[in-house]
Amino acid sequence: MFSSWVNRHLKPKPRRTVTRRRIFSHSRLHYLAHKEEARRSILPRLAHFAALINVEYKRVFIKNQRSRWGSCSEKGNLNFNYRLALLPEELMDYVIVHELCHLAEFNHSPKFWQKVGIVMPNYKELRLKLKKINP
């Protein structure tokens, strides 16, 4: 009896394979070629959405991150992946709104998602689209 339980529960489970498209290069040269373009694309959208959400941010960094589109610190600094500028505008806007909402709610609580939804009612659809693309 015990061995059958062990066999059922410890049997290797089949791995799910998630296919994510890698559409961007991670090279330093690519980053340097697009960093300022990203800054020019992100900063005006950031100012626009910060006014809508009524939050203030401190510094903005454009980085070559391998696994994140954006992040923020409790100090109010924002980090954005330079590849945002290479995405469709609606996806770039979603990441910007997401990070700005973290300045008001530093978590992923229902209150946080409510704030995101006020600015972007279709955020769930955009989030799914973004998950299909690796940074």
C-alpha positions as CSV (number, residue, x, y, z in Angstrom):
1,M,0.0,0.0,0.0
2,F,2.7,2.4,1.0
3,S,4.7,1.7,-2.2
4,S,1.7,2.4,-4.4
5,W,1.2,5.8,-2.7
6,V,4.9,6.5,-3.2
7,N,4.8,5.5,-6.8
8,R,1.7,7.7,-7.4
9,H,3.1,10.8,-5.7
10,L,6.7,10.6,-6.5
11,K,6.4,9.6,-10.1
12,P,8.0,12.2,-12.3
13,K,5.4,14.5,-13.7
14,P,5.5,15.4,-17.4
15,R,6.9,18.9,-17.9
16,R,4.8,21.5,-19.5
17,T,6.6,23.4,-22.2
18,V,5.9,27.0,-22.6
19,T,6.7,28.4,-25.9
20,R,7.7,32.0,-25.7
21,R,9.0,33.9,-28.6
22,R,12.4,35.4,-28.2
23,I,12.3,38.4,-30.6
24,F,15.0,40.6,-29.2
25,S,18.7,40.5,-29.0
26,H,20.4,40.9,-25.6
27,S,23.7,42.2,-27.0
28,R,25.3,45.3,-25.5
29,L,25.6,46.8,-29.0
30,H,21.8,46.4,-29.6
31,Y,21.1,47.9,-26.1
32,L,23.3,51.0,-26.8
33,A,21.8,51.5,-30.2
34,H,18.2,51.6,-28.8
35,K,18.6,53.0,-25.3
36,E,18.0,56.6,-26.2
37,E,15.2,55.7,-28.5
38,A,13.6,53.9,-25.6
39,R,14.1,56.9,-23.4
40,R,12.4,59.2,-25.9
41,S,9.5,56.8,-26.3
42,I,9.0,56.1,-22.6
43,L,9.4,59.4,-20.9
44,P,6.4,61.3,-22.5
45,R,4.1,58.3,-21.9
46,L,5.4,58.1,-18.4
47,A,4.6,61.7,-17.7
48,H,1.1,61.3,-19.3
49,F,0.1,58.3,-17.2
50,A,1.7,59.6,-14.0
51,A,-0.6,62.6,-14.2
52,L,-3.6,60.4,-14.9
53,I,-2.8,58.1,-11.9
54,N,-1.7,61.0,-9.8
55,V,1.6,59.6,-8.7
56,E,5.1,61.0,-8.7
57,Y,8.3,59.2,-9.6
58,K,11.9,60.1,-8.9
59,R,14.5,58.8,-11.4
60,V,14.0,56.7,-14.5
61,F,16.5,54.2,-15.7
62,I,16.6,52.4,-19.1
63,K,18.2,49.1,-18.7
64,N,19.1,45.9,-20.6
65,Q,17.2,43.5,-18.4
66,R,16.9,39.9,-19.4
67,S,13.7,38.9,-17.5
68,R,11.7,42.0,-16.7
69,W,10.0,44.7,-18.7
70,G,10.0,47.1,-15.8
71,S,10.4,47.5,-12.1
72,C,10.2,50.1,-9.4
73,S,11.7,50.8,-6.0
74,E,10.1,51.9,-2.8
75,K,12.1,55.1,-3.3
76,G,10.0,55.9,-6.4
77,N,12.7,55.1,-9.0
78,L,11.5,53.3,-12.1
79,N,13.5,50.9,-14.3
80,F,12.3,50.1,-17.8
81,N,13.7,47.6,-20.3
82,Y,15.0,49.3,-23.4
83,R,13.0,46.8,-25.5
84,L,9.8,48.4,-24.5
85,A,10.3,50.9,-27.3
86,L,10.3,48.0,-29.8
87,L,6.9,46.7,-28.7
88,P,3.5,47.9,-29.9
89,E,2.5,51.1,-28.0
90,E,-0.3,49.5,-26.1
91,L,2.0,47.0,-24.5
92,M,4.6,49.7,-23.7
93,D,1.7,51.7,-22.1
94,Y,0.6,48.7,-20.1
95,V,4.1,48.2,-18.5
96,I,4.3,51.9,-17.8
97,V,0.9,52.0,-16.1
98,H,1.7,48.8,-14.2
99,E,4.9,50.3,-12.7
100,L,3.3,53.6,-11.9
101,C,0.5,51.9,-10.0
102,H,3.1,50.2,-7.9
103,L,4.1,53.6,-6.6
104,A,0.6,53.8,-5.1
105,E,0.3,50.1,-4.2
106,F,3.6,48.3,-3.8
107,N,2.1,44.8,-4.4
108,H,-0.2,42.9,-6.7
109,S,-3.3,43.1,-4.5
110,P,-6.8,43.5,-5.8
111,K,-6.5,47.2,-5.0
112,F,-3.4,47.4,-7.2
113,W,-5.2,45.7,-10.2
114,Q,-8.2,48.0,-9.7
115,K,-5.9,51.0,-10.1
116,V,-4.4,49.4,-13.3
117,G,-7.9,48.7,-14.6
118,I,-9.1,52.2,-14.1
119,V,-6.5,53.4,-16.6
120,M,-6.4,50.3,-18.8
121,P,-9.6,48.4,-18.7
122,N,-8.2,45.8,-21.1
123,Y,-5.1,45.1,-19.0
124,K,-5.7,41.4,-18.7
125,E,-5.6,41.0,-22.4
126,L,-2.5,43.1,-22.7
127,R,-0.8,41.2,-19.9
128,L,-1.4,37.9,-21.7
129,K,0.0,39.3,-24.9
130,L,3.1,40.5,-23.1
131,K,3.7,37.2,-21.4
132,K,4.0,35.6,-24.8
133,I,7.1,37.7,-25.5
134,N,10.4,37.3,-23.6
135,P,12.1,40.6,-22.7
